[in-house]
Amino acid sequence: MKKNAPADASKLIDGRIEALDDWRGAMLSRLRALIHQADPKVVEEWKWDVPVWSQGGIICTGESYKKAVKLTFAKGASVKDPAGLFNSSLEGGTRRAIDFREGDKIDEKPFKALIREAAKVNAASKVTKTKAKTLTKTLAKTLAKTLAKTKPKKK
């Protein structure tokens, strides 16, 4: 799957918002602004024909349906949600989502905190993967040295 450059992705997201010329476009636009306020380093992407916001991995995707705008958090099950914003996809082992319906108000402070927490989960995951790779390489070298030292001598 081809990943769009951020400038292209931003234009595609603009186009999606414009195409949703009802409450859904306004909601998606507001959520997008809040995501950027919460994490100015967030990168906009376009995957699976939907907006994607990333920072060290996918934070969330923004889907639009007839009766809802849904933000799906890729690692939502690992994200602390003390305000209980997640209200969809709660049974899954990895993802969580928030469905915003017409007339819903966005509780901005906990929403921004959730975005920042999702970015932290991505950062921690990236560090863990890097540490695992380093540990694997170190163990492999140590094992190779140990095996070389303990090779049986030919008689």
C-alpha positions as semicolon CSV with decimal commas, in nm:
position;residue;x (nm);y (nm);z (nm)
1;M;0,000;0,000;0,000
2;K;0,143;0,336;-0,102
3;K;0,180;0,584;0,181
4;N;0,092;0,940;0,087
5;A;0,330;1,225;0,165
6;P;0,202;1,447;0,449
7;A;0,118;1,738;0,216
8;D;-0,084;1,507;-0,010
9;A;-0,251;1,345;0,289
10;S;-0,349;1,683;0,430
11;K;-0,510;1,774;0,098
12;L;-0,698;1,444;0,091
13;I;-0,821;1,504;0,446
14;D;-0,928;1,857;0,348
15;G;-1,119;1,703;0,058
16;R;-1,290;1,448;0,284
17;I;-1,399;1,723;0,524
18;E;-1,536;1,933;0,235
19;A;-1,718;1,631;0,090
20;L;-1,888;1,575;0,424
21;D;-2,088;1,895;0,396
22;D;-2,295;1,828;0,707
23;W;-2,226;1,790;1,080
24;R;-1,977;1,508;1,008
25;G;-1,742;1,739;0,818
26;A;-1,754;1,995;1,099
27;M;-1,692;1,721;1,358
28;L;-1,399;1,569;1,168
29;S;-1,249;1,916;1,119
30;R;-1,278;1,995;1,491
31;L;-1,128;1,659;1,592
32;R;-0,841;1,714;1,351
33;A;-0,768;2,056;1,503
34;L;-0,775;1,912;1,856
35;I;-0,539;1,630;1,757
36;H;-0,290;1,888;1,628
37;Q;-0,330;2,099;1,942
38;A;-0,267;1,795;2,160
39;D;0,041;1,688;1,966
40;P;0,188;1,943;1,725
41;K;0,433;1,679;1,596
42;V;0,154;1,455;1,470
43;V;0,183;1,351;1,105
44;E;-0,120;1,329;0,880
45;E;-0,139;1,030;0,649
46;W;-0,398;0,882;0,416
47;K;-0,440;0,503;0,435
48;W;-0,730;0,271;0,365
49;D;-0,914;0,568;0,214
50;V;-0,936;0,743;0,554
51;P;-0,742;1,009;0,745
52;V;-0,469;0,873;0,974
53;W;-0,282;1,063;1,246
54;S;0,057;0,921;1,345
55;Q;0,343;0,988;1,583
56;G;0,586;0,698;1,610
57;G;0,304;0,475;1,481
58;I;-0,066;0,520;1,419
59;I;-0,243;0,719;1,689
60;C;-0,587;0,700;1,530
61;T;-0,783;0,686;1,207
62;G;-1,084;0,903;1,129
63;E;-1,373;0,724;0,962
64;S;-1,705;0,880;0,872
65;Y;-2,033;0,691;0,866
66;K;-2,391;0,797;0,815
67;K;-2,460;0,836;1,186
68;A;-2,112;0,876;1,334
69;V;-1,759;1,002;1,298
70;K;-1,537;0,733;1,447
71;L;-1,182;0,772;1,570
72;T;-1,020;0,431;1,598
73;F;-0,708;0,419;1,815
74;A;-0,469;0,154;1,681
75;K;-0,330;0,065;2,026
76;G;-0,631;0,186;2,221
77;A;-0,642;-0,114;2,454
78;S;-0,302;-0,002;2,588
79;V;-0,401;0,364;2,624
80;K;-0,512;0,490;2,965
81;D;-0,860;0,643;2,937
82;P;-0,951;0,774;3,283
83;A;-1,231;0,993;3,142
84;G;-1,395;0,692;2,971
85;L;-1,398;0,846;2,625
86;F;-1,373;0,512;2,445
87;N;-1,727;0,403;2,366
88;S;-1,682;0,161;2,077
89;S;-1,476;-0,147;1,987
90;L;-1,434;-0,213;2,359
91;E;-1,422;-0,591;2,323
92;G;-1,110;-0,601;2,106
93;G;-0,767;-0,687;2,237
94;T;-0,584;-0,407;2,058
95;R;-0,802;-0,125;1,925
96;R;-1,051;0,108;2,090
97;A;-1,270;0,373;1,930
98;I;-1,478;0,679;2,002
99;D;-1,801;0,729;1,809
100;F;-1,907;1,092;1,781
101;R;-2,271;1,139;1,686
102;E;-2,458;1,445;1,567
103;G;-2,491;1,692;1,851
104;D;-2,219;1,534;2,067
105;K;-1,995;1,776;2,252
106;I;-1,624;1,706;2,264
107;D;-1,472;1,716;2,611
108;E;-1,154;1,880;2,485
109;K;-0,921;1,846;2,784
110;P;-0,956;1,467;2,829
111;F;-0,962;1,419;2,450
112;K;-0,627;1,595;2,412
113;A;-0,489;1,394;2,704
114;L;-0,600;1,075;2,528
115;I;-0,418;1,178;2,208
116;R;-0,099;1,250;2,406
117;E;-0,131;0,918;2,590
118;A;-0,169;0,730;2,258
119;A;0,149;0,899;2,130
120;K;0,329;0,793;2,451
121;V;0,217;0,433;2,399
122;N;0,362;0,444;2,047
123;A;0,689;0,591;2,174
124;A;0,718;0,327;2,447
125;S;0,647;0,053;2,195
126;K;0,917;0,185;1,964
127;V;1,171;0,195;2,249
128;T;1,079;-0,160;2,350
129;K;1,124;-0,285;1,993
130;T;1,464;-0,113;1,968
131;K;1,574;-0,260;2,300
132;A;1,457;-0,605;2,191
133;K;1,656;-0,583;1,867
134;T;1,967;-0,469;2,056
135;L;1,926;-0,745;2,313
136;T;1,879;-1,006;2,039
137;K;2,198;-0,892;1,863
138;T;2,392;-0,891;2,190
139;L;2,270;-1,238;2,284
140;A;2,353;-1,372;1,939
141;K;2,711;-1,236;1,961
142;T;2,756;-1,373;2,313
143;L;2,624;-1,713;2,211
144;A;2,853;-1,722;1,906
145;K;3,157;-1,637;2,120
146;T;3,062;-1,897;2,380
147;L;3,011;-2,165;2,118
148;A;3,341;-2,078;1,953
149;K;3,521;-2,119;2,286
150;T;3,354;-2,451;2,365
151;K;3,401;-2,619;2,027
152;P;3,519;-2,974;2,076
153;K;3,878;-3,018;1,968
154;K;3,951;-3,262;1,691
155;K;4,133;-3,575;1,797
